[in-house]
C-alpha cells in the first residue's frame, strides 16, 4: 500500500505561497479569500493559518521574494562591475524595465493593491529603488534640482512598460538612452 508522502514544512509553506500567488493573480488581493487559497492548495483553512497568521502576511510572502530578488540582483551586479557611472545608471534603468516586463502580472497586482493599501508594499523596496537610482544619477554627474519629482518621472517612465510593453532590445536601449539624455538636460 502506498502511503501519501508528507510534505516538509518548508515545502508545504511554498505550496501555499504558490497557490496564493495563482489566486491573487487570477482575482485580486481583496477578492481572494483564505478559504479559496486553502482549497487551491488542497489544505484546510486551519492548516493555512498554521503557516500564515493573516492573508496580508501571506500576500507579503508572495510578493517579497520577487521584489527582494530583483533588487539584490541589481545591487550585486553594479558592485561587481566597475561601470562607468552613466553605464551604471543605464544598467539600473534597463534592469528595472526588463524586471517589469518579466513580472508584468505580479507588478500589476502589486501596484493595484498598493493603491488601495499603501502599507501592504514594504517601504524598504521603494526606498532602495529610489536610492539606487538617485546615487547612480549623482555618480553620473547628473544634477537633479528636484529629486522627488525627477525620481517620480523616472519611475513613471519605467512603469510605462507595464502599459506599453516592448520586447525589442534595441528599442529598449534607445528608450534608456533617451531617459539619460532627459536626466542630463534636467
OpenMM code with the backbone's topology and positions (N, CA, C; nanometers):
from openmm import Vec3, app, unit

residues = "UNK UNK UNK UNK UNK UNK UNK UNK UNK UNK UNK UNK UNK UNK UNK UNK UNK UNK UNK UNK UNK UNK UNK UNK UNK UNK UNK UNK UNK UNK UNK UNK UNK UNK UNK UNK UNK UNK UNK UNK UNK UNK UNK UNK UNK UNK UNK UNK UNK UNK UNK UNK UNK UNK UNK UNK UNK UNK UNK UNK UNK UNK UNK UNK UNK UNK UNK UNK UNK UNK UNK UNK UNK UNK UNK UNK UNK UNK UNK UNK UNK UNK UNK UNK UNK UNK UNK UNK UNK UNK UNK UNK UNK UNK UNK UNK UNK UNK UNK UNK UNK UNK UNK UNK UNK UNK UNK UNK UNK UNK UNK UNK UNK UNK UNK UNK UNK UNK UNK UNK UNK UNK UNK UNK UNK UNK UNK UNK UNK UNK UNK UNK UNK UNK UNK UNK UNK UNK UNK UNK UNK UNK UNK UNK UNK UNK UNK UNK UNK UNK UNK UNK UNK UNK UNK UNK UNK UNK UNK UNK UNK UNK UNK UNK UNK UNK UNK UNK UNK UNK UNK UNK UNK UNK UNK UNK UNK UNK UNK UNK UNK UNK UNK UNK UNK UNK".split()
positions = [
    Vec3(0.0825, -0.1177, 0.0000),
    Vec3(0.0000, 0.0000, 0.0000),
    Vec3(0.0877, 0.1250, 0.0000),
    Vec3(0.0633, 0.2139, -0.0948),
    Vec3(0.1398, 0.3383, -0.0994),
    Vec3(0.0815, 0.4397, -0.0026),
    Vec3(0.1664, 0.4897, 0.0810),
    Vec3(0.1234, 0.5970, 0.1700),
    Vec3(0.1561, 0.7293, 0.1027),
    Vec3(0.0690, 0.8267, 0.1257),
    Vec3(0.0955, 0.9602, 0.0722),
    Vec3(0.2221, 1.0153, 0.1345),
    Vec3(0.3074, 1.0697, 0.0506),
    Vec3(0.4277, 1.1335, 0.1042),
    Vec3(0.3875, 1.2634, 0.1712),
    Vec3(0.4386, 1.2840, 0.2884),
    Vec3(0.4097, 1.4080, 0.3605),
    Vec3(0.5083, 1.5148, 0.3147),
    Vec3(0.4564, 1.6328, 0.2978),
    Vec3(0.5422, 1.7450, 0.2597),
    Vec3(0.6171, 1.7937, 0.3820),
    Vec3(0.7390, 1.8387, 0.3584),
    Vec3(0.8109, 1.9037, 0.4676),
    Vec3(0.7402, 2.0358, 0.4957),
    Vec3(0.7681, 2.0909, 0.6108),
    Vec3(0.7051, 2.2177, 0.6484),
    Vec3(0.7365, 2.3267, 0.5454),
    Vec3(0.8618, 2.3310, 0.5019),
    Vec3(0.9024, 2.4317, 0.4035),
    Vec3(0.8329, 2.4090, 0.2694),
    Vec3(0.8236, 2.2828, 0.2262),
    Vec3(0.7547, 2.2529, 0.1005),
    Vec3(0.6070, 2.2899, 0.1078),
    Vec3(0.5439, 2.2592, 0.2210),
    Vec3(0.4020, 2.2931, 0.2390),
    Vec3(0.3849, 2.4457, 0.2331),
    Vec3(0.4736, 2.5169, 0.3011),
    Vec3(0.4671, 2.6638, 0.3018),
    Vec3(0.4801, 2.7174, 0.1592),
    Vec3(0.5765, 2.6666, 0.0839),
    Vec3(0.5957, 2.7100, -0.0547),
    Vec3(0.4756, 2.6743, -0.1419),
    Vec3(0.4162, 2.5591, -0.1155),
    Vec3(0.2973, 2.5159, -0.1893),
    Vec3(0.1817, 2.6141, -0.1646),
    Vec3(0.1657, 2.6558, -0.0409),
    Vec3(0.0614, 2.7533, -0.0054),
    Vec3(0.0894, 2.8872, -0.0742),
    Vec3(0.2145, 2.9300, -0.0716),
    Vec3(0.2521, 3.0567, -0.1363),
    Vec3(0.2212, 3.0517, -0.2860),
    Vec3(0.2551, 2.9405, -0.3509),
    Vec3(0.2282, 2.9273, -0.4946),
    Vec3(0.0787, 2.9293, -0.5242),
    Vec3(0.0006, 2.8604, -0.4409),
    Vec3(-0.1456, 2.8611, -0.4590),
    Vec3(-0.2002, 3.0021, -0.4387),
    Vec3(-0.1486, 3.0712, -0.3383),
    Vec3(-0.1930, 3.2087, -0.3115),
    Vec3(-0.1575, 3.2997, -0.4285),
    Vec3(-0.0376, 3.2842, -0.4830),
    Vec3(0.0041, 3.3664, -0.5962),
    Vec3(-0.0931, 3.3476, -0.7126),
    Vec3(-0.1262, 3.2232, -0.7424),
    Vec3(-0.2201, 3.1963, -0.8514),
    Vec3(-0.3548, 3.2628, -0.8260),
    Vec3(-0.4048, 3.2510, -0.7049),
    Vec3(-0.5354, 3.3098, -0.6704),
    Vec3(-0.5291, 3.4627, -0.6763),
    Vec3(-0.4244, 3.5223, -0.6198),
    Vec3(-0.4124, 3.6682, -0.6219),
    Vec3(-0.4030, 3.7201, -0.7653),
    Vec3(-0.3297, 3.6486, -0.8505),
    Vec3(-0.3148, 3.6916, -0.9891),
    Vec3(-0.4446, 3.6740, -1.0678),
    Vec3(-0.5222, 3.5702, -1.0348),
    Vec3(-0.6499, 3.5473, -1.1030),
    Vec3(-0.7531, 3.6527, -1.0654),
    Vec3(-0.7575, 3.6883, -0.9395),
    Vec3(-0.8590, 3.7822, -0.8914),
    Vec3(-0.7891, 3.9096, -0.8451),
    Vec3(-0.7789, 3.9267, -0.7176),
    Vec3(-0.7044, 4.0370, -0.6575),
    Vec3(-0.6857, 4.0015, -0.5113),
    Vec3(-0.6095, 4.0821, -0.4431),
    Vec3(-0.5884, 4.0580, -0.3006),
    Vec3(-0.7211, 4.0640, -0.2258),
    Vec3(-0.7991, 4.1664, -0.2527),
    Vec3(-0.9216, 4.1893, -0.1754),
    Vec3(-1.0318, 4.0880, -0.2043),
    Vec3(-1.0401, 4.0372, -0.3261),
    Vec3(-1.1467, 3.9417, -0.3566),
    Vec3(-1.1063, 3.7971, -0.3308),
    Vec3(-0.9793, 3.7737, -0.3114),
    Vec3(-0.9328, 3.6385, -0.2806),
    Vec3(-0.9517, 3.6120, -0.1319),
    Vec3(-1.0078, 3.4972, -0.1013),
    Vec3(-1.0273, 3.4600, 0.0393),
    Vec3(-0.9242, 3.3561, 0.0800),
    Vec3(-0.8986, 3.3493, 0.2089),
    Vec3(-0.8073, 3.2451, 0.2574),
    Vec3(-0.8681, 3.1077, 0.2326),
    Vec3(-1.0002, 3.0982, 0.2334),
    Vec3(-1.0667, 2.9698, 0.2048),
    Vec3(-1.0372, 2.9253, 0.0617),
    Vec3(-1.0404, 3.0205, -0.0339),
    Vec3(-1.0125, 2.9840, -0.1735),
    Vec3(-0.8657, 2.9474, -0.1932),
    Vec3(-0.7784, 3.0122, -0.1189),
    Vec3(-0.6352, 2.9784, -0.1261),
    Vec3(-0.6136, 2.8383, -0.0701),
    Vec3(-0.6742, 2.8111, 0.0454),
    Vec3(-0.6609, 2.6789, 0.1078),
    Vec3(-0.7123, 2.5708, 0.0131),
    Vec3(-0.8268, 2.5961, -0.0489),
    Vec3(-0.8839, 2.4988, -0.1426),
    Vec3(-0.7890, 2.4750, -0.2600),
    Vec3(-0.7341, 2.5838, -0.3157),
    Vec3(-0.6401, 2.5715, -0.4278),
    Vec3(-0.5143, 2.4946, -0.3879),
    Vec3(-0.4752, 2.5080, -0.2607),
    Vec3(-0.3557, 2.4381, -0.2110),
    Vec3(-0.3875, 2.2955, -0.1663),
    Vec3(-0.5162, 2.2619, -0.1608),
    Vec3(-0.5556, 2.1274, -0.1182),
    Vec3(-0.5378, 2.1051, 0.0311),
    Vec3(-0.5576, 2.2108, 0.1082),
    Vec3(-0.5433, 2.2023, 0.2536),
    Vec3(-0.6646, 2.2684, 0.3186),
    Vec3(-0.6741, 2.2546, 0.4486),
    Vec3(-0.7816, 2.3234, 0.5203),
    Vec3(-0.7379, 2.4665, 0.5506),
    Vec3(-0.8364, 2.5499, 0.5777),
    Vec3(-0.8056, 2.6877, 0.6132),
    Vec3(-0.7294, 2.6930, 0.7454),
    Vec3(-0.7585, 2.5998, 0.8350),
    Vec3(-0.6879, 2.5914, 0.9635),
    Vec3(-0.5395, 2.5659, 0.9385),
    Vec3(-0.5100, 2.4765, 0.8451),
    Vec3(-0.3703, 2.4472, 0.8115),
    Vec3(-0.3024, 2.5715, 0.7547),
    Vec3(-0.3729, 2.6439, 0.6696),
    Vec3(-0.3166, 2.7668, 0.6132),
    Vec3(-0.2761, 2.8617, 0.7256),
    Vec3(-0.3629, 2.8752, 0.8263),
    Vec3(-0.3343, 2.9679, 0.9367),
    Vec3(-0.2242, 2.9167, 1.0303),
    Vec3(-0.1882, 2.7930, 1.0190),
    Vec3(-0.0716, 2.7441, 1.0950),
    Vec3(0.0578, 2.7987, 1.0347),
    Vec3(0.0525, 2.8304, 0.9070),
    Vec3(0.1704, 2.8803, 0.8364),
    Vec3(0.1725, 3.0327, 0.8250),
    Vec3(0.0549, 3.0924, 0.8150),
    Vec3(0.0445, 3.2375, 0.7969),
    Vec3(-0.0648, 3.2904, 0.8882),
    Vec3(-0.0322, 3.3934, 0.9640),
    Vec3(-0.1277, 3.4449, 1.0624),
    Vec3(-0.2391, 3.5282, 0.9997),
    Vec3(-0.2181, 3.5743, 0.8758),
    Vec3(-0.3202, 3.6566, 0.8105),
    Vec3(-0.3025, 3.6495, 0.6588),
    Vec3(-0.4049, 3.6934, 0.5889),
    Vec3(-0.3969, 3.6994, 0.4429),
    Vec3(-0.2893, 3.8003, 0.4012),
    Vec3(-0.2764, 3.9090, 0.4771),
    Vec3(-0.1740, 4.0098, 0.4456),
    Vec3(-0.0336, 3.9507, 0.4580),
    Vec3(-0.0104, 3.8722, 0.5617),
    Vec3(0.1210, 3.8075, 0.5774),
    Vec3(0.1484, 3.7145, 0.4597),
    Vec3(0.0465, 3.6433, 0.4162),
    Vec3(0.0608, 3.5533, 0.3019),
    Vec3(0.0884, 3.6333, 0.1741),
    Vec3(0.0193, 3.7442, 0.1564),
    Vec3(0.0421, 3.8290, 0.0389),
    Vec3(0.1862, 3.8789, 0.0364),
    Vec3(0.2339, 3.9215, 0.1515),
    Vec3(0.3739, 3.9668, 0.1598),
    Vec3(0.4707, 3.8530, 0.1259),
    Vec3(0.4376, 3.7323, 0.1704),
    Vec3(0.5225, 3.6166, 0.1392),
    Vec3(0.5239, 3.5886, -0.0105),
    Vec3(0.4168, 3.6247, -0.0791),
    Vec3(0.4097, 3.6078, -0.2244),
    Vec3(0.4949, 3.7129, -0.2954),
    Vec3(0.4839, 3.8382, -0.2524),
    Vec3(0.5488, 3.9464, -0.3285),
    Vec3(0.6924, 3.9756, -0.2880),
    Vec3(0.7270, 3.9557, -0.1620),
    Vec3(0.8610, 3.9946, -0.1155),
    Vec3(0.9749, 3.9239, -0.1883),
    Vec3(0.9652, 3.7936, -0.2147),
    Vec3(1.0774, 3.7310, -0.2874),
    Vec3(1.1000, 3.7920, -0.4256),
    Vec3(0.9930, 3.8254, -0.4942),
    Vec3(1.0055, 3.8854, -0.6274),
    Vec3(1.0739, 4.0211, -0.6171),
    Vec3(1.0273, 4.1031, -0.5237),
    Vec3(1.0835, 4.2373, -0.5081),
    Vec3(1.2275, 4.2326, -0.4574),
    Vec3(1.2525, 4.1522, -0.3560),
    Vec3(1.3871, 4.1446, -0.2971),
    Vec3(1.4887, 4.0883, -0.3945),
    Vec3(1.4513, 3.9803, -0.4621),
    Vec3(1.5437, 3.9164, -0.5561),
    Vec3(1.5865, 4.0138, -0.6649),
    Vec3(1.4927, 4.0912, -0.7129),
    Vec3(1.5254, 4.1836, -0.8215),
    Vec3(1.6223, 4.2916, -0.7757),
    Vec3(1.6029, 4.3424, -0.6549),
    Vec3(1.6933, 4.4461, -0.6046),
    Vec3(1.8294, 4.3894, -0.5675),
    Vec3(1.8306, 4.2723, -0.5049),
    Vec3(1.9584, 4.2110, -0.4674),
    Vec3(2.0421, 4.1829, -0.5909),
    Vec3(1.9756, 4.1360, -0.6961),
    Vec3(2.0453, 4.1060, -0.8212),
    Vec3(2.1116, 4.2311, -0.8782),
    Vec3(2.0384, 4.3400, -0.8820),
    Vec3(2.0942, 4.4626, -0.9401),
    Vec3(2.2026, 4.5211, -0.8506),
    Vec3(2.1838, 4.5150, -0.7186),
    Vec3(2.2856, 4.5667, -0.6264),
    Vec3(2.4156, 4.4876, -0.6395),
    Vec3(2.4046, 4.3558, -0.6555),
    Vec3(2.5241, 4.2726, -0.6740),
    Vec3(2.5927, 4.3054, -0.8059),
    Vec3(2.5141, 4.3163, -0.9126),
    Vec3(2.5707, 4.3421, -1.0454),
    Vec3(2.6453, 4.4736, -1.0524),
    Vec3(2.5892, 4.5785, -0.9933),
    Vec3(2.6568, 4.7080, -1.0047),
    Vec3(2.7768, 4.7174, -0.9123),
    Vec3(2.7828, 4.6341, -0.8090),
    Vec3(2.9001, 4.6337, -0.7218),
    Vec3(3.0112, 4.5475, -0.7801),
    Vec3(2.9728, 4.4399, -0.8495),
    Vec3(3.0726, 4.3504, -0.9084),
    Vec3(3.1443, 4.4162, -1.0256),
    Vec3(3.0705, 4.4909, -1.1038),
    Vec3(3.1256, 4.5532, -1.2232),
    Vec3(3.1804, 4.6915, -1.1898),
    Vec3(3.2865, 4.7281, -1.2592),
    Vec3(3.3367, 4.8650, -1.2427),
    Vec3(3.2807, 4.9468, -1.3589),
    Vec3(3.1537, 4.9796, -1.3467),
    Vec3(3.0838, 5.0526, -1.4514),
    Vec3(3.1245, 5.1986, -1.4546),
    Vec3(3.1275, 5.2529, -1.5740),
    Vec3(3.1263, 5.3970, -1.5911),
    Vec3(2.9937, 5.4407, -1.5275),
    Vec3(2.9911, 5.5513, -1.4524),
    Vec3(2.8683, 5.5911, -1.3820),
    Vec3(2.7446, 5.6029, -1.4714),
    Vec3(2.7609, 5.6532, -1.5935),
    Vec3(2.6457, 5.6644, -1.6836),
    Vec3(2.5990, 5.5263, -1.7274),
    Vec3(2.6924, 5.4362, -1.7520),
    Vec3(2.6562, 5.2991, -1.7894),
    Vec3(2.5874, 5.2299, -1.6719),
    Vec3(2.6337, 5.2589, -1.5512),
    Vec3(2.5710, 5.2035, -1.4309),
    Vec3(2.4247, 5.2475, -1.4227),
    Vec3(2.3990, 5.3758, -1.4454),
    Vec3(2.2621, 5.4273, -1.4425),
    Vec3(2.1782, 5.3617, -1.5523),
    Vec3(2.2347, 5.3501, -1.6717),
    Vec3(2.1639, 5.2830, -1.7816),
    Vec3(2.1309, 5.1390, -1.7440),
    Vec3(2.2277, 5.0721, -1.6815),
    Vec3(2.2086, 4.9329, -1.6411),
    Vec3(2.0923, 4.9208, -1.5423),
    Vec3(2.0863, 5.0107, -1.4461),
    Vec3(1.9786, 5.0071, -1.3461),
    Vec3(1.8434, 5.0298, -1.4129),
    Vec3(1.8345, 5.1302, -1.4983),
    Vec3(1.7076, 5.1604, -1.5655),
    Vec3(1.6649, 5.0436, -1.6537),
    Vec3(1.7590, 4.9916, -1.7314),
    Vec3(1.7267, 4.8793, -1.8200),
    Vec3(1.6849, 4.7571, -1.7383),
    Vec3(1.7527, 4.7327, -1.6278),
    Vec3(1.7173, 4.6209, -1.5408),
    Vec3(1.5745, 4.6344, -1.4900),
    Vec3(1.5363, 4.7555, -1.4499),
    Vec3(1.4002, 4.7784, -1.3990),
    Vec3(1.2969, 4.7554, -1.5090),
    Vec3(1.3280, 4.7986, -1.6309),
    Vec3(1.2363, 4.7784, -1.7435),
    Vec3(1.2203, 4.6294, -1.7715),
    Vec3(1.3309, 4.5571, -1.7752),
    Vec3(1.3247, 4.4129, -1.8007),
    Vec3(1.2545, 4.3394, -1.6869),
    Vec3(1.2768, 4.3844, -1.5642),
    Vec3(1.2095, 4.3256, -1.4483),
    Vec3(1.0582, 4.3419, -1.4608),
    Vec3(1.0143, 4.4609, -1.4992),
    Vec3(0.8708, 4.4854, -1.5164),
    Vec3(0.8154, 4.3990, -1.6290),
    Vec3(0.8897, 4.3865, -1.7370),
    Vec3(0.8443, 4.3035, -1.8487),
    Vec3(0.8316, 4.1571, -1.8073),
    Vec3(0.9292, 4.1087, -1.7330),
    Vec3(0.9309, 3.9678, -1.6905),
    Vec3(0.8223, 3.9380, -1.5873),
    Vec3(0.7930, 4.0331, -1.5013),
    Vec3(0.6981, 4.0126, -1.3911),
    Vec3(0.5730, 4.0985, -1.4081),
    Vec3(0.5293, 4.1123, -1.5307),
    Vec3(0.4193, 4.2016, -1.5657),
    Vec3(0.2959, 4.1817, -1.4771),
    Vec3(0.2482, 4.0585, -1.4666),
    Vec3(0.1261, 4.0322, -1.3884),
    Vec3(0.1465, 4.0617, -1.2404),
    Vec3(0.2605, 4.0216, -1.1882),
    Vec3(0.2875, 4.0424, -1.0459),
    Vec3(0.2995, 4.1918, -1.0144),
    Vec3(0.3680, 4.2664, -1.0992),
    Vec3(0.3840, 4.4102, -1.0761),
    Vec3(0.2488, 4.4807, -1.0860),
    Vec3(0.1659, 4.4398, -1.1817),
    Vec3(0.0316, 4.4972, -1.1931),
    Vec3(-0.0472, 4.4723, -1.0652),
    Vec3(-0.0407, 4.3506, -1.0142),
    Vec3(-0.1088, 4.3162, -0.8885),
    Vec3(-0.0573, 4.4029, -0.7738),
    Vec3(0.0731, 4.4149, -0.7618),
    Vec3(0.1334, 4.4920, -0.6527),
    Vec3(0.0910, 4.6387, -0.6599),
    Vec3(0.0971, 4.6966, -0.7785),
    Vec3(0.0598, 4.8378, -0.7929),
    Vec3(-0.0886, 4.8595, -0.7647),
    Vec3(-0.1712, 4.7661, -0.8104),
    Vec3(-0.3156, 4.7767, -0.7855),
    Vec3(-0.3439, 4.7717, -0.6356),
    Vec3(-0.2811, 4.6792, -0.5671),
    Vec3(-0.3056, 4.6641, -0.4237),
    Vec3(-0.2432, 4.7784, -0.3444),
    Vec3(-0.1311, 4.8293, -0.3920),
    Vec3(-0.0667, 4.9412, -0.3222),
    Vec3(-0.1538, 5.0661, -0.3262),
    Vec3(-0.2282, 5.0814, -0.4354),
    Vec3(-0.3181, 5.1964, -0.4477),
    Vec3(-0.4261, 5.1908, -0.3390),
    Vec3(-0.4743, 5.0713, -0.3087),
    Vec3(-0.5793, 5.0526, -0.2085),
    Vec3(-0.5217, 5.0565, -0.0673),
    Vec3(-0.4063, 4.9924, -0.0494),
    Vec3(-0.3452, 4.9832, 0.0837),
    Vec3(-0.1940, 5.0034, 0.0712),
    Vec3(-0.1469, 5.1283, 0.0771),
    Vec3(-0.0036, 5.1560, 0.0589),
    Vec3(0.0874, 5.0804, 0.1553),
    Vec3(0.0391, 5.0494, 0.2732),
    Vec3(0.1227, 4.9824, 0.3732),
    Vec3(0.1527, 4.8374, 0.3375),
    Vec3(0.0819, 4.7829, 0.2403),
    Vec3(0.0997, 4.6413, 0.2083),
    Vec3(0.2310, 4.6142, 0.1348),
    Vec3(0.2857, 4.7158, 0.0691),
    Vec3(0.4134, 4.7003, -0.0012),
    Vec3(0.5232, 4.7510, 0.0909),
    Vec3(0.6235, 4.6690, 0.1149),
    Vec3(0.7314, 4.7121, 0.2045),
    Vec3(0.7958, 4.8421, 0.1563),
    Vec3(0.8001, 4.9394, 0.2434),
    Vec3(0.8577, 5.0698, 0.2088),
    Vec3(1.0052, 5.0558, 0.1747),
    Vec3(1.0715, 4.9598, 0.2349),
    Vec3(1.2133, 4.9370, 0.2099),
    Vec3(1.2410, 4.9183, 0.0611),
    Vec3(1.1541, 4.8465, -0.0081),
    Vec3(1.1731, 4.8225, -0.1504),
    Vec3(1.1704, 4.9542, -0.2278),
    Vec3(1.0738, 5.0376, -0.1968),
    Vec3(1.0595, 5.1662, -0.2652),
    Vec3(1.1808, 5.2539, -0.2363),
    Vec3(1.2205, 5.2589, -0.1106),
    Vec3(1.3364, 5.3398, -0.0705),
    Vec3(1.4644, 5.2910, -0.1377),
    Vec3(1.4850, 5.1598, -0.1417),
    Vec3(1.6062, 5.1048, -0.2038),
    Vec3(1.6097, 5.1363, -0.3529),
    Vec3(1.4948, 5.1274, -0.4192),
    Vec3(1.4888, 5.1592, -0.5619),
    Vec3(1.5217, 5.3063, -0.5847),
    Vec3(1.4597, 5.3931, -0.5058),
    Vec3(1.4888, 5.5371, -0.5168),
    Vec3(1.6364, 5.5637, -0.4911),
    Vec3(1.6901, 5.5023, -0.3875),
    Vec3(1.8296, 5.5229, -0.3501),
    Vec3(1.9245, 5.4789, -0.4616),
    Vec3(1.8978, 5.3623, -0.5208),
    Vec3(1.9813, 5.3138, -0.6315),
    Vec3(1.9816, 5.4129, -0.7473),
    Vec3(1.8633, 5.4567, -0.7865),
    Vec3(1.8527, 5.5495, -0.8992),
    Vec3(1.9172, 5.6840, -0.8673),
    Vec3(1.8916, 5.7331, -0.7476),
    Vec3(1.9457, 5.8634, -0.7079),
    Vec3(2.0980, 5.8616, -0.7017),
    Vec3(2.1554, 5.7597, -0.6380),
    Vec3(2.3018, 5.7557, -0.6261),
    Vec3(2.3678, 5.7338, -0.7620),
    Vec3(2.3053, 5.6526, -0.8474),
    Vec3(2.3618, 5.6307, -0.9808),
    Vec3(2.3586, 5.7597, -1.0626),
    Vec3(2.2506, 5.8359, -1.0503),
    Vec3(2.2408, 5.9640, -1.1225),
    Vec3(2.3471, 6.0607, -1.0724),
    Vec3(2.3661, 6.0672, -0.9412),
    Vec3(2.4682, 6.1565, -0.8844),
    Vec3(2.6077, 6.1163, -0.9306),
    Vec3(2.6365, 5.9845, -0.9280),
    Vec3(2.7677, 5.9360, -0.9728),
    Vec3(2.7918, 5.9694, -1.1194),
    Vec3(2.6833, 5.9718, -1.1981),
    Vec3(2.6952, 6.0020, -1.3408),
    Vec3(2.7065, 6.1522, -1.3659),
    Vec3(2.7093, 6.2295, -1.2569),
    Vec3(2.7252, 6.3737, -1.2703),
    Vec3(2.5981, 6.4460, -1.3105),
    Vec3(2.4855, 6.3818, -1.2898),
    Vec3(2.3580, 6.4433, -1.3250),
    Vec3(2.3097, 6.5252, -1.2065),
    Vec3(2.2966, 6.6536, -1.2296),
    Vec3(2.2498, 6.7448, -1.1245),
    Vec3(2.0973, 6.7469, -1.1275),
    Vec3(2.0378, 6.7039, -1.0189),
    Vec3(1.8922, 6.6987, -1.0115),
    Vec3(1.8444, 6.8062, -0.9154),
    Vec3(1.7693, 6.9011, -0.9688),
    Vec3(1.7203, 7.0109, -0.8855),
    Vec3(1.6101, 6.9647, -0.7911),
    Vec3(1.5120, 6.8931, -0.8432),
    Vec3(1.4006, 6.8453, -0.7622),
    Vec3(1.4033, 6.6924, -0.7641),
    Vec3(1.4708, 6.6338, -0.6646),
    Vec3(1.4924, 6.4890, -0.6634),
    Vec3(1.3624, 6.4099, -0.6635),
    Vec3(1.2671, 6.4501, -0.5792),
    Vec3(1.1420, 6.3747, -0.5697),
    Vec3(1.0676, 6.3739, -0.7034),
    Vec3(1.0562, 6.4895, -0.7647),
    Vec3(0.9865, 6.4999, -0.8929),
    Vec3(1.0595, 6.4198, -1.0007),
    Vec3(1.1910, 6.4334, -1.0057),
    Vec3(1.2699, 6.3621, -1.1063),
    Vec3(1.2584, 6.2112, -1.0884),
    Vec3(1.2663, 6.1634, -0.9636),
    Vec3(1.2523, 6.0197, -0.9389),
    Vec3(1.1131, 5.9707, -0.9775),
    Vec3(1.0119, 6.0497, -0.9469),
    Vec3(0.8749, 6.0118, -0.9858),
    Vec3(0.8638, 6.0008, -1.1380),
    Vec3(0.9214, 6.0966, -1.2087),
    Vec3(0.9157, 6.0940, -1.3547),
    Vec3(0.9927, 5.9741, -1.4102),
    Vec3(1.1083, 5.9475, -1.3534),
    Vec3(1.1899, 5.8353, -1.3986),
    Vec3(1.1185, 5.7028, -1.3725),
    Vec3(1.0676, 5.6861, -1.2518),
    Vec3(0.9977, 5.5618, -1.2182),
    Vec3(0.8694, 5.5493, -1.3004),
    Vec3(0.8007, 5.6610, -1.3220),
    Vec3(0.6819, 5.6588, -1.4079),
    Vec3(0.7157, 5.6144, -1.5495),
    Vec3(0.8286, 5.6613, -1.6000),
    Vec3(0.8728, 5.6205, -1.7339),
    Vec3(0.9004, 5.4710, -1.7389),
    Vec3(0.9616, 5.4204, -1.6338),
    Vec3(0.9917, 5.2769, -1.6280),
    Vec3(0.8621, 5.1965, -1.6177),
    Vec3(0.7710, 5.2415, -1.5330),
    Vec3(0.6441, 5.1701, -1.5135),
    Vec3(0.5580, 5.1741, -1.6393),
    Vec3(0.5805, 5.2715, -1.7265),
    Vec3(0.5021, 5.2784, -1.8503),
    Vec3(0.5148, 5.1496, -1.9316),
    Vec3(0.6202, 5.0727, -1.9068),
    Vec3(0.6386, 4.9465, -1.9782),
    Vec3(0.5356, 4.8413, -1.9374),
    Vec3(0.4639, 4.8650, -1.8272),
    Vec3(0.3513, 4.7778, -1.7924),
    Vec3(0.2392, 4.7957, -1.8934),
    Vec3(0.2188, 4.9191, -1.9345),
    Vec3(0.1064, 4.9521, -2.0214),
    Vec3(0.1434, 4.9510, -2.1686),
    Vec3(0.2691, 4.9734, -2.1967),
    Vec3(0.3187, 4.9732, -2.3337),
    Vec3(0.4419, 4.8828, -2.3404),
    Vec3(0.4207, 4.7516, -2.3300),
    Vec3(0.5344, 4.6587, -2.3266),
    Vec3(0.6175, 4.6652, -2.4553),
    Vec3(0.7447, 4.6408, -2.4394),
    Vec3(0.8363, 4.6409, -2.5531),
    Vec3(0.9307, 4.5225, -2.5389),
    Vec3(0.9390, 4.4424, -2.6428),
    Vec3(1.0270, 4.3250, -2.6408),
    Vec3(1.1578, 4.3499, -2.7159),
    Vec3(1.1561, 4.4448, -2.8068),
    Vec3(1.2721, 4.4724, -2.8910),
    Vec3(1.3829, 4.5374, -2.8077),
    Vec3(1.4946, 4.4655, -2.7907),
    Vec3(1.6030, 4.5145, -2.7048),
    Vec3(1.6654, 4.6440, -2.7582),
    Vec3(1.6684, 4.6609, -2.8895),
    Vec3(1.7229, 4.7852, -2.9459),
    Vec3(1.6350, 4.9047, -2.9098),
    Vec3(1.5040, 4.8856, -2.9145),
    Vec3(1.4120, 4.9941, -2.8786),
    Vec3(1.4234, 5.0265, -2.7298),
    Vec3(1.4397, 4.9231, -2.6479),
    Vec3(1.4566, 4.9453, -2.5040),
    Vec3(1.5852, 5.0227, -2.4791),
    Vec3(1.6920, 4.9830, -2.5468),
    Vec3(1.8208, 5.0521, -2.5337),
    Vec3(1.8074, 5.1990, -2.5738),
    Vec3(1.7384, 5.2233, -2.6841),
    Vec3(1.7162, 5.3608, -2.7305),
    Vec3(1.6351, 5.4389, -2.6268),
    Vec3(1.5337, 5.3781, -2.5726),
    Vec3(1.4492, 5.4420, -2.4711),
    Vec3(1.5328, 5.4799, -2.3487),
    Vec3(1.6159, 5.3871, -2.3027),
    Vec3(1.7021, 5.4123, -2.1862),
    Vec3(1.7969, 5.5281, -2.2157),
    Vec3(1.8571, 5.5282, -2.3337),
    Vec3(1.9475, 5.6376, -2.3718),
    Vec3(1.8752, 5.7721, -2.3717),
    Vec3(1.7521, 5.7742, -2.4200),
    Vec3(1.6743, 5.8984, -2.4212),
    Vec3(1.6411, 5.9451, -2.2794),
    Vec3(1.6136, 5.8504, -2.1897),
    Vec3(1.5902, 5.8871, -2.0494),
    Vec3(1.7140, 5.9517, -1.9884),
    Vec3(1.8301, 5.8960, -2.0191),
    Vec3(1.9555, 5.9520, -1.9671),
    Vec3(1.9759, 6.0933, -2.0212),
    Vec3(1.9512, 6.1134, -2.1494),
    Vec3(1.9638, 6.2470, -2.2095),
    Vec3(1.8695, 6.3438, -2.1390),
    Vec3(1.7451, 6.3015, -2.1152),
    Vec3(1.6491, 6.3880, -2.0450),
    Vec3(1.6991, 6.4232, -1.9054),
    Vec3(1.7521, 6.3238, -1.8349),
    Vec3(1.8030, 6.3488, -1.6998),
    Vec3(1.9200, 6.4468, -1.7024),
    Vec3(2.0095, 6.4281, -1.7980),
    Vec3(2.1270, 6.5154, -1.8062),
    Vec3(2.0887, 6.6583, -1.8419),
    Vec3(1.9806, 6.6728, -1.9187),
    Vec3(1.9346, 6.8066, -1.9571),
    Vec3(1.8398, 6.8657, -1.8543),
    Vec3(1.8133, 6.7874, -1.7503),
    Vec3(1.7273, 6.8295, -1.6390),
    Vec3(1.5924, 6.8757, -1.6884),
] * unit.nanometer
topology = app.Topology()
chain = topology.addChain("A")
for resn in residues:
    res = topology.addResidue(resn, chain)
    for name in ("N", "CA", "C"):
        topology.addAtom(name, app.Element.getBySymbol(name[0]), res)
